[in-house]
Amino acid sequence: MRIMKTLGLAAVLAATSGLVHAQDLRIGLQEDPDVLDPDQSRTFVGRIVYASLCDKLVDITPELEIVPMLATGWEWNEDGTELTMTLREGVTFHDGEPFNAEAVVANIDRSQNFELSRRKSEVKSIESVEAVDDLTVKFTLSAPDATLLAQFADRSGMMLSPKATAEAGEEFGLNPVCAGPFTFKERIQQDRIVLEKFTDYYRADEINFDTVTFLPIPDTTVRLANLRAGDLDMLERLAATDLGSAEADDGLTVEKATSLGYQAMTINVGNGPRAENPLGENAAVRQALSLSIDRAALNQVVFEGAFAPGNQPFAPTSPWYNAEFPVPERDVEAAKALLAEAGFADGVTIEVQVANNPVQTQVMQVIQSMAGEAGITIELAAKEFATLLADQSAGDYTASQVGWSGRVDPDGNIHQFMTTGGGINDSKYSDPDMDKFLNEARLSTDPAVRKESYDAAIAKQQEDMPIVYLYHPVWIWVLDNDIDGFTPYPDGMIRLHGVSKTE
């Protein structure tokens, strides 16, 4: 016989108070992230998850100033070859292991030497790392590197538990252990990623959610419908075509920030047998493809003029933009002439893989129509985004419509994509002059000197065109009006410190 006991009202309230106040923040993502290992990963949405999972040595402000995070201060020696950092005291990883100088040493070693690391080119300048004492670490560089602090504001600066990385190896991404505000709870591919509040987080008083759930929903209209239905609390990357509708909704708040990044077509020029085609082997064909595109019309048709046409890794408004190569006007006849000179007067057929979301599909459908008028037939291969990236890395592609979320330092938008052996150089483009220009740009802290190197690199890029740049997005977030304290950042990240939800 089951015996039931009756609790007093006070006891019931006490027992359920945690449930009453427990809060889950539900965020709609445009894609499902790839592996949740900062050394291996490359997706933009992965970085959004990391913002809640993995604190970095330094962070940025909305104005792009580099500020302390796990490192509380730093100083350079006179010639810029030694960087000494003071670390935050009392920080622990999610597994209870201490964060200290030895942990930083282990993280840099993994980024440099782990076979699957994509961070190698980002920390290449670091010759050695020394734990001076428990809370002081010194980086000795092979040459001055003006980009290093900016690298530490991203995945190269995310600190992972050395114990966890040693035990898990390449499987670390299945159960990532960092030092951020939330711990990893579960992941169901293509469905959700769930994180739980880390009670021992050094800034726990700034975190107002017990859990945060990331839900990949590729269709932007469906994401917005889910937000309106109450199944999401916020979403990232609203389609520009839905902006007017969202802004007119009294129950929603729209936030925007101009992106540091770009969208482009990456061309396979040397990544295995699939580079052996007219597009991969002939720069004139790639130039013809670029000339066939009306970037202003593309922006107007797909984004209702909300984004900025582009033809370089830097936006035309950036101080790093090379004004000698303005965004080209569409010139179908010039494109046809280039094809004829290259021996393809009858045209060419190419395959371009594209993420299976409505926005990027529409981008490529517009380009497909434009290119066809110049004699370039584009066949589209729609793929789930993580699959697209995996195929791109493996060289199993001819061209990809893919973008980059952008970095604070200009180096982050071009070096790893264009240098020989660069961590995300899926084109396998290799040119000694390009290597020289981009490596020299890292050596000086003088903006004028760096600008000369980047201008030369852009001139070379415009000639060889392993990447055909298309436009520069504006980040658009939509939040339920119950969400307070969200600050938009140009890097597109969702930082939850100080964000709250009113019941």
C-alpha positions as CSV (number, residue, x, y, z in Angstrom):
1,M,0.0,0.0,0.0
2,R,1.4,3.4,-1.0
3,I,1.4,6.0,1.8
4,M,1.1,9.6,0.8
5,K,2.2,12.4,3.1
6,T,0.8,15.9,3.0
7,L,3.3,18.7,3.1
8,G,2.6,22.0,4.7
9,L,2.3,25.0,2.4
10,A,5.6,26.4,3.5
11,A,7.3,23.1,2.7
12,V,5.7,23.0,-0.7
13,L,6.8,26.5,-1.6
14,A,10.3,25.8,-0.4
15,A,10.5,22.6,-2.4
16,T,9.3,24.2,-5.6
17,S,11.0,27.6,-5.3
18,G,13.9,26.4,-7.4
19,L,11.5,25.4,-10.2
20,V,9.7,28.6,-10.1
21,H,12.9,30.7,-10.5
22,A,14.8,28.3,-12.8
23,Q,15.2,30.0,-16.1
24,D,16.2,28.6,-19.5
25,L,17.3,30.9,-22.3
26,R,16.5,29.5,-25.7
27,I,18.5,30.8,-28.7
28,G,17.7,30.0,-32.3
29,L,20.8,29.5,-34.5
30,Q,21.0,29.6,-38.3
31,E,23.1,26.4,-38.4
32,D,24.3,23.5,-36.2
33,P,27.9,24.1,-35.0
34,D,30.6,21.7,-36.0
35,V,32.8,20.0,-33.4
36,L,32.8,21.8,-30.0
37,D,36.6,22.0,-29.7
38,P,38.0,25.5,-30.1
39,D,41.2,24.0,-31.6
40,Q,39.3,22.0,-34.3
41,S,36.2,24.0,-35.0
42,R,35.6,26.7,-37.6
43,T,31.9,27.6,-37.6
44,F,30.5,31.0,-36.7
45,V,27.7,29.4,-34.6
46,G,30.2,27.4,-32.8
47,R,31.8,30.6,-31.6
48,I,28.4,31.8,-30.3
49,V,28.2,28.6,-28.2
50,Y,31.8,29.2,-27.0
51,A,30.8,32.7,-25.7
52,S,28.8,30.9,-23.0
53,L,31.1,28.0,-22.6
54,C,34.8,29.0,-22.9
55,D,36.3,32.2,-21.5
56,K,39.3,33.6,-23.3
57,L,42.5,35.3,-22.2
58,V,41.1,38.7,-23.4
59,D,37.8,39.9,-24.9
60,I,36.7,43.0,-26.9
61,T,34.3,45.8,-26.2
62,P,31.5,46.8,-28.7
63,E,33.9,49.5,-29.8
64,L,36.5,46.8,-30.6
65,E,38.9,47.6,-27.8
66,I,40.8,44.6,-26.3
67,V,40.0,44.2,-22.6
68,P,41.0,41.8,-19.8
69,M,39.1,38.5,-19.3
70,L,41.1,35.5,-17.9
71,A,44.2,37.7,-18.2
72,T,43.9,40.8,-16.1
73,G,46.8,42.7,-17.6
74,W,49.8,42.4,-20.1
75,E,52.9,44.2,-21.2
76,W,55.2,44.0,-24.2
77,N,59.0,44.4,-24.2
78,E,60.6,47.2,-26.2
79,D,61.0,45.2,-29.5
80,G,57.7,43.5,-29.3
81,T,59.1,40.0,-29.0
82,E,58.0,39.2,-25.5
83,L,54.4,39.4,-24.1
84,T,54.0,39.0,-20.3
85,M,50.4,38.4,-19.0
86,T,49.1,38.4,-15.5
87,L,46.3,35.9,-15.0
88,R,43.1,36.1,-12.9
89,E,43.2,34.5,-9.5
90,G,40.7,32.0,-8.3
91,V,39.5,30.7,-11.6
92,T,38.6,27.0,-12.1
93,F,37.8,24.9,-15.1
94,H,34.4,23.1,-15.2
95,D,36.1,19.9,-13.9
96,G,37.4,21.7,-10.9
97,E,41.0,21.9,-12.2
98,P,42.8,25.2,-11.5
99,F,43.3,27.8,-14.2
100,N,46.9,29.0,-14.0
101,A,50.0,29.7,-16.0
102,E,50.7,26.0,-16.6
103,A,47.2,25.7,-18.1
104,V,48.0,28.5,-20.5
105,V,51.2,26.8,-21.5
106,A,49.3,23.5,-22.2
107,N,46.7,25.3,-24.2
108,I,49.2,27.0,-26.5
109,D,51.1,23.8,-26.9
110,R,47.8,22.1,-28.0
111,S,46.9,24.8,-30.5
112,Q,50.4,24.6,-32.0
113,N,51.0,20.9,-32.0
114,F,47.7,19.0,-31.9
115,E,47.4,17.3,-35.3
116,L,43.8,18.4,-35.9
117,S,44.4,22.0,-34.7
118,R,43.2,24.8,-37.0
119,R,44.8,27.4,-34.8
120,K,48.4,26.7,-35.8
121,S,48.8,29.7,-38.1
122,E,47.1,32.0,-35.5
123,V,49.8,31.2,-32.9
124,K,52.7,30.5,-35.2
125,S,54.7,33.5,-34.0
126,I,54.9,32.0,-30.5
127,E,58.4,30.5,-30.1
128,S,58.0,29.5,-26.5
129,V,55.7,29.9,-23.5
130,E,56.9,30.0,-19.9
131,A,55.0,29.9,-16.6
132,V,56.9,32.5,-14.7
133,D,54.8,31.8,-11.6
134,D,51.3,30.5,-10.9
135,L,49.6,33.6,-12.3
136,T,52.2,35.0,-14.7
137,V,52.9,33.7,-18.2
138,K,55.5,34.9,-20.7
139,F,55.2,34.4,-24.5
140,T,58.5,34.7,-26.5
141,L,57.9,35.3,-30.2
142,S,60.1,34.5,-33.1
143,A,59.3,38.0,-34.5
144,P,56.9,40.8,-33.5
145,D,53.3,39.9,-34.0
146,A,50.8,42.7,-34.0
147,T,47.9,40.3,-34.3
148,L,48.5,38.1,-31.2
149,L,46.2,39.9,-28.7
150,A,43.4,39.9,-31.2
151,Q,44.0,36.1,-31.7
152,F,43.7,35.7,-27.9
153,A,40.3,37.4,-28.1
154,D,39.1,34.5,-30.1
155,R,39.4,30.7,-30.3
156,S,43.2,30.8,-29.8
157,G,42.7,32.5,-26.5
158,M,39.9,30.1,-25.2
159,M,41.2,28.1,-22.3
160,L,40.5,24.4,-22.1
161,S,41.1,22.1,-19.1
162,P,44.5,20.5,-19.8
163,K,43.3,17.4,-17.8
164,A,40.3,17.0,-20.1
165,T,42.2,17.6,-23.3
166,A,44.8,15.1,-22.3
167,E,42.2,12.4,-21.5
168,A,39.9,13.1,-24.4
169,G,42.3,13.8,-27.2
170,E,40.5,14.4,-30.5
171,E,37.2,13.5,-28.8
172,F,37.3,16.6,-26.5
173,G,34.5,18.2,-28.5
174,L,32.0,15.5,-27.3
175,N,32.3,16.9,-23.8
176,P,34.1,20.2,-23.8
177,V,35.5,21.4,-20.5
178,C,36.4,25.1,-20.3
179,A,36.3,28.0,-17.8
180,G,33.2,29.9,-19.0
181,P,29.9,30.8,-17.3
182,F,28.1,27.6,-18.4
183,T,29.1,23.9,-18.5
184,F,28.3,21.4,-21.2
185,K,25.3,19.2,-20.5
186,E,24.2,17.6,-23.7
187,R,24.1,17.8,-27.5
188,I,21.8,16.2,-30.0
189,Q,23.1,16.8,-33.5
190,Q,20.8,19.0,-35.6
191,D,18.5,19.4,-32.6
192,R,20.0,21.2,-29.6
193,I,23.0,22.0,-27.4
194,V,22.2,22.5,-23.7
195,L,24.6,24.2,-21.3
196,E,24.1,24.6,-17.5
197,K,25.2,27.5,-15.2
198,F,28.6,26.9,-13.7
199,T,28.1,27.8,-10.0
200,D,31.9,28.3,-9.4
201,Y,32.3,30.8,-12.3
202,Y,34.2,33.8,-11.1
203,R,31.5,36.2,-12.5
204,A,28.5,34.0,-11.6
205,D,26.6,37.0,-10.2
206,E,26.4,38.3,-13.7
207,I,24.7,35.2,-15.1
208,N,21.0,35.0,-14.7
209,F,20.0,31.8,-16.4
210,D,20.2,28.2,-15.1
211,T,20.5,26.8,-18.6
212,V,21.0,28.1,-22.1
213,T,19.7,26.0,-25.0
214,F,20.9,26.5,-28.6
215,L,18.5,25.3,-31.3
216,P,19.7,25.1,-34.9
217,I,16.8,26.2,-37.2
218,P,18.2,26.9,-40.7
219,D,15.1,28.5,-42.1
220,T,15.1,32.2,-40.9
221,T,11.3,32.5,-41.3
222,V,10.7,29.4,-39.2
223,R,13.1,30.8,-36.6
224,L,11.1,34.0,-36.4
225,A,7.8,32.1,-36.2
226,N,9.3,30.0,-33.3
227,L,10.2,33.3,-31.5
228,R,6.8,34.7,-32.0
229,A,5.2,31.4,-30.7
230,G,7.3,31.6,-27.5
231,D,9.5,28.6,-28.4
232,L,12.5,30.8,-28.6
233,D,13.7,33.8,-26.5
234,M,16.0,35.2,-29.1
235,L,17.4,34.4,-32.5
236,E,20.6,35.4,-34.4
237,R,20.8,36.5,-38.1
238,L,17.3,37.5,-39.0
239,A,16.8,37.6,-42.7
240,A,16.8,41.2,-44.0
241,T,13.5,40.5,-45.7
242,D,11.9,39.9,-42.3
243,L,13.4,43.0,-40.7
244,G,10.4,45.3,-41.3
245,S,8.0,42.7,-39.9
246,A,10.1,42.1,-36.8
247,E,10.5,45.9,-36.2
248,A,6.7,46.4,-36.4
249,D,6.0,43.6,-33.8
250,D,5.4,45.2,-30.4
251,G,6.4,42.0,-28.7
252,L,9.9,41.9,-30.2
253,T,13.1,43.9,-29.9
254,V,15.5,44.2,-32.9
255,E,19.2,44.8,-32.4
256,K,21.8,45.4,-35.1
257,A,25.6,45.7,-35.6
258,T,27.7,46.0,-38.7
259,S,29.7,42.9,-39.2
260,L,33.5,42.6,-39.4
261,G,33.1,39.8,-41.9
262,Y,32.1,38.9,-45.4
263,Q,30.3,36.3,-47.6
264,A,32.1,35.0,-50.6
265,M,32.8,32.0,-52.9
266,T,35.8,30.0,-52.0
267,I,37.4,28.3,-55.1
268,N,39.3,25.0,-54.9
269,V,42.5,25.9,-56.7
270,G,44.8,23.2,-55.3
271,N,43.0,21.0,-52.8
272,G,43.0,17.6,-54.5
273,P,41.7,16.3,-57.9
274,R,38.5,18.4,-57.8
275,A,40.7,21.5,-58.4
276,E,41.3,20.1,-61.9
277,N,38.7,22.1,-63.8
278,P,38.6,25.4,-65.6
279,L,37.6,27.4,-62.5
280,G,40.3,25.9,-60.3
281,E,43.1,26.0,-62.9
282,N,42.5,29.4,-64.6
283,A,42.4,32.7,-62.8
284,A,40.8,34.3,-65.9
285,V,37.7,32.1,-65.4
286,R,37.5,33.2,-61.7
287,Q,37.8,36.8,-62.8
288,A,35.1,36.3,-65.3
289,L,32.8,34.8,-62.6
290,S,33.4,37.9,-60.5
291,L,32.7,40.3,-63.4
292,S,29.4,38.4,-64.1
293,I,28.0,39.4,-60.7
294,D,26.1,42.6,-60.0
295,R,26.9,42.9,-56.3
296,A,24.6,45.9,-55.8
297,A,21.7,44.2,-57.4
298,L,22.4,41.0,-55.3
299,N,22.3,43.1,-52.2
300,Q,19.0,44.8,-53.2
301,V,17.2,41.6,-54.3
302,V,18.2,39.3,-51.4
303,F,18.7,41.8,-48.6
304,E,16.6,44.8,-49.6
305,G,19.7,47.0,-49.6
306,A,20.5,46.3,-45.9
307,F,24.0,44.9,-46.5
308,A,27.1,46.3,-48.2
309,P,28.4,45.0,-51.6
310,G,32.1,43.9,-51.3
311,N,35.0,42.6,-53.3
312,Q,37.7,42.3,-50.6
313,P,38.0,40.7,-47.1
314,F,37.6,44.2,-45.7
315,A,34.4,46.3,-46.2
316,P,34.8,49.5,-48.4
317,T,34.3,51.5,-45.1
318,S,37.3,49.8,-43.5
319,P,40.6,51.6,-43.2
320,W,42.2,48.4,-44.5
321,Y,40.3,48.5,-47.8
322,N,42.4,48.9,-50.9
323,A,40.7,51.8,-52.8
324,E,42.6,51.1,-56.0
325,F,40.3,48.1,-56.5
326,P,36.7,49.4,-55.9
327,V,33.7,47.1,-56.0
328,P,33.5,46.3,-59.7
329,E,30.5,47.0,-61.9
330,R,28.9,44.0,-63.6
331,D,30.4,43.6,-67.1
332,V,29.0,40.6,-68.9
333,E,30.9,41.3,-72.2
334,A,34.2,41.6,-70.3
335,A,33.5,38.3,-68.6
336,K,32.8,36.6,-71.9
337,A,36.0,38.1,-73.3
338,L,38.0,36.7,-70.4
339,L,36.5,33.2,-71.0
340,A,37.3,33.4,-74.7
341,E,40.9,34.4,-74.0
342,A,41.2,31.5,-71.6
343,G,40.0,29.1,-74.3
344,F,36.4,28.7,-73.1
345,A,34.4,30.8,-75.7
346,D,31.6,28.2,-75.5
347,G,31.3,28.7,-71.7
348,V,32.1,26.6,-68.7
349,T,30.0,24.6,-66.2
350,I,30.9,24.6,-62.5
351,E,29.4,23.2,-59.3
352,V,29.0,25.5,-56.2
353,Q,28.0,24.0,-52.9
354,V,25.8,26.1,-50.7
355,A,24.3,25.9,-47.2
356,N,20.8,24.6,-47.2
357,N,19.2,27.7,-45.7
358,P,16.8,29.9,-47.7
359,V,19.0,33.1,-47.6
360,Q,22.2,31.5,-48.9
361,T,20.3,29.5,-51.4
362,Q,18.7,32.7,-52.8
363,V,22.1,34.4,-53.0
364,M,23.4,31.6,-55.2
365,Q,20.3,31.4,-57.3
366,V,20.7,35.1,-58.1
367,I,24.4,34.6,-58.9
368,Q,23.5,31.5,-60.9
369,S,21.2,33.6,-63.1
370,M,23.7,36.4,-63.5
371,A,26.7,34.1,-64.3
372,G,24.6,32.2,-66.9
373,E,24.3,35.3,-69.0
374,A,28.1,35.4,-69.2
375,G,28.4,31.7,-70.3
376,I,29.1,30.3,-66.8
377,T,26.6,27.6,-65.9
378,I,26.4,27.0,-62.2
379,E,25.1,23.8,-60.7
380,L,24.1,24.1,-57.1
381,A,24.8,21.4,-54.4
382,A,22.8,22.2,-51.3
383,K,24.3,20.8,-48.1
384,E,23.9,21.0,-44.3
385,F,26.4,23.6,-43.2
386,A,28.8,21.3,-41.2
387,T,28.8,18.8,-44.1
388,L,29.7,21.7,-46.5
389,L,32.6,22.7,-44.4
390,A,33.8,19.1,-44.0
391,D,33.7,18.6,-47.7
392,Q,35.5,21.9,-48.3
393,S,38.3,20.9,-45.9
394,A,38.7,17.5,-47.5
395,G,38.9,19.1,-51.0
396,D,35.6,17.4,-52.1
397,Y,34.3,20.5,-53.8
398,T,34.8,22.8,-56.8
399,A,33.6,26.0,-55.1
400,S,31.7,26.9,-51.9
401,Q,29.5,29.8,-51.1
402,V,30.7,30.4,-47.6
403,G,31.5,33.4,-45.4
404,W,33.6,34.5,-42.4
405,S,32.3,36.3,-39.4
406,G,35.3,38.7,-39.3
407,R,38.0,39.6,-36.8
408,V,39.1,42.7,-34.9
409,D,42.5,42.7,-36.6
410,P,42.7,42.6,-40.4
411,D,45.0,39.6,-40.3
412,G,42.1,37.5,-39.1
413,N,40.2,38.1,-42.3
414,I,42.9,37.1,-44.7
415,H,46.1,35.4,-43.4
416,Q,44.8,31.9,-42.6
417,F,42.8,31.9,-45.9
418,M,45.5,33.0,-48.3
419,T,48.9,31.9,-46.9
420,T,50.5,28.6,-47.7
421,G,49.4,26.1,-45.1
422,G,47.0,28.6,-43.5
423,G,44.6,26.9,-41.0
424,I,41.5,27.6,-43.1
425,N,43.1,27.8,-46.6
426,D,40.7,25.3,-48.1
427,S,41.5,26.6,-51.6
428,K,45.1,25.3,-51.0
429,Y,46.1,28.6,-52.7
430,S,49.9,29.1,-52.4
431,D,51.9,32.0,-53.7
432,P,55.3,33.2,-52.3
433,D,54.5,36.9,-52.8
434,M,51.2,36.5,-50.9
435,D,53.0,34.7,-48.1
436,K,55.5,37.5,-48.0
437,F,53.0,40.4,-47.9
438,L,50.8,38.8,-45.2
439,N,53.6,37.7,-43.0
440,E,55.2,41.1,-43.2
441,A,52.0,42.7,-42.1
442,R,52.2,40.9,-38.8
443,L,55.6,42.3,-38.0
444,S,54.8,46.0,-37.5
445,T,52.5,47.8,-35.1
446,D,52.5,50.9,-37.4
447,P,49.2,51.0,-39.2
448,A,50.7,52.7,-42.2
449,V,53.3,50.0,-42.7
450,R,50.8,47.3,-42.3
451,K,48.5,49.0,-44.8
452,E,51.2,48.8,-47.5
453,S,51.5,45.1,-47.0
454,Y,47.7,44.6,-47.1
455,D,47.3,46.7,-50.2
456,A,49.9,44.5,-51.9
457,A,48.1,41.4,-50.8
458,I,44.8,42.6,-52.0
459,A,46.3,43.5,-55.4
460,K,47.6,39.9,-55.6
461,Q,44.2,38.5,-54.5
462,Q,42.4,40.5,-57.2
463,E,44.7,39.0,-59.8
464,D,44.6,35.3,-58.6
465,M,41.1,35.4,-57.0
466,P,41.0,32.1,-55.0
467,I,38.2,33.8,-53.1
468,V,35.5,35.8,-54.9
469,Y,34.1,38.3,-52.3
470,L,30.4,39.2,-52.5
471,Y,29.1,41.3,-49.6
472,H,29.4,42.3,-46.0
473,P,26.5,41.5,-43.7
474,V,24.8,43.4,-40.9
475,W,24.1,41.2,-37.8
476,I,20.5,41.3,-36.9
477,W,19.2,39.8,-33.6
478,V,15.6,39.6,-32.6
479,L,14.6,39.2,-28.9
480,D,11.4,38.7,-27.0
481,N,10.6,41.9,-25.1
482,D,11.1,39.9,-21.9
483,I,14.8,39.8,-22.5
484,D,16.8,42.7,-21.0
485,G,20.5,43.7,-21.0
486,F,21.6,42.3,-24.4
487,T,24.4,44.3,-26.1
488,P,25.1,43.9,-29.8
489,Y,28.7,43.4,-30.8
490,P,30.3,43.7,-34.3
491,D,31.7,40.2,-34.0
492,G,28.2,38.8,-33.9
493,M,28.7,37.0,-30.6
494,I,26.0,36.6,-27.9
495,R,27.4,37.5,-24.6
496,L,25.1,36.6,-21.7
497,H,26.8,38.6,-18.9
498,G,24.1,40.9,-17.5
499,V,21.3,39.5,-19.7
500,S,18.1,38.6,-17.9
501,K,14.6,37.5,-18.5
502,T,11.5,39.0,-16.9
503,E,8.8,36.5,-16.1
